[in-house]
Amino acid sequence: MSKLSPSLKALINAPFARPGPAPAPAKIGDIYAAIAREAAQKKIGARPWIALATAASFTMNSPDSISALYSVASSASASSSSPPTNPVQTAEFMREVGLKCISFNGIPRTINCLNAFHASLPADVTAQLSTTPSRAVTAQNLDAVAQRGRALWDSVYAPFEDKLYAKLAQSHPDMPVHILHSHYGPLLSDPTPREKGSLGSVGRVLTSVVAIACLRAQSGVAPQVLSHVFGLRKAVLGDGSYRADALTEEEKRGAEWLATDEGGEWILGSVDRIAAAIGGGEGSNFAPRPAGRESKL
């Protein structure tokens, strides 16, 4: 195969195309620590703030920031009675959140960030991470995966679940098919505990938090942010599906608070702080603001 010309290589890596990941701002650790303190004050557990911070940082494509986040999260978890309670559990939870970001951000940013995150972890932690996949779709579990995906879809979008499916199908008949059978089933809904093994588990409530954080950090998709804010509320105030999550009593109370107006504002404000810092005042690098406009973050 012929080599690429120097001019084509230069164009691929042109600065205006932002070819590389976003660097970690000098004070990003302080921002994560402040969000962690707020979560502790509100007694919502560690996983909600780690989930939103991880999702926002993956969306902003900043592997070095994710490494800084792990340092803060590991320290916070070590002094917490709520999971994750050790560095390995923290790493498993963060990479599970990162995997779910695929459904909202696409594959490339998750590849970049998960690869860099794994490489940044201490050797004694990587040696203990699970290497067994949990989401393989087989002839034996195909129906179960489809059912759990539809159950999650219905939980998030009720009472408009069928109307939304039809609307997406009108745009393209395969759109809802792909969303349900490639995302809601095998990725966004969690496998059974037996299938998961020692891999991290995000659960129903925090999957909505991940969705909100990714979409908020992207910018330009307010209707989808709104849908998942309601999706979080429905898990707690609607069908009560949050009770099926393996939550501590503190986390259950935290989920109930996250479903309030105050809780929703805290999630969005926390994501805004992370995106503003990593974006260097320019807003999201996923859908950057047009040149010459003031950042509203």
Buried (B, 14 or more C-beta within 10 A) or exposed (E): EEEEEEEEEEEEEEEEEEEEBBEBBEEBBEBBBBBBEBBBEBEBBBBBBBBBBBBBBBBBBBBBBBBBBBBBBBBBBEEBEBBBBBBBBBBBBBBBBBBBBBBBBEEEBBEBBBEBBEEBBEEEBEEBBBEEEBBEBEEEBEEBBBEBBBBBBBBBBBEEBEEBBEEBEEEEEEBBEEBBBBBBBBBBBBBEEEBBEEBBBBBBBBBBBBBBBBBBBBBEBEEBBEBBBBBBBBBBEBBEBBEEBEBBEBBBBBBBBBBEEEBBEBBBEBBBBBBBBBBEEBBBBBEBBEEEEEBEB
